[in-house]
């Protein structure tokens, strides 16, 4: 049995317009998908339904972060949301995959639990398909 080649995720980064965002927690997304259209007809091989891919869907990217009011990356997130401004986002995973895309900050939710620390949940919605670069 072969040993795993998995790489621990700890150390992944995300930036907005080349400015790193500090104190980011679990990064989820982009959840990319493709719609399919059912095109079965009376002559479909073996009487099995046929499908063709149609439009690609761009899911959101989200993450929690500990609030650091002096962090330029966090300030840039807020400014992008406030201005409805398009920004470039780069996510770098420890496995060597880099995900680059243009998008908008569509969610910025602050929380301050009694028994905890100030947090923000951030949602980014892509404007167009991401570019994935696979490291060596």
Helices and strands as residue ranges (DSSP letters): E 13-16, E 19-20, E 24-28, E 32-38, G 45-47, E 51-58, E 60-66, H 72-83, E 87-92, E 98-112, E 118-126, E 131-133
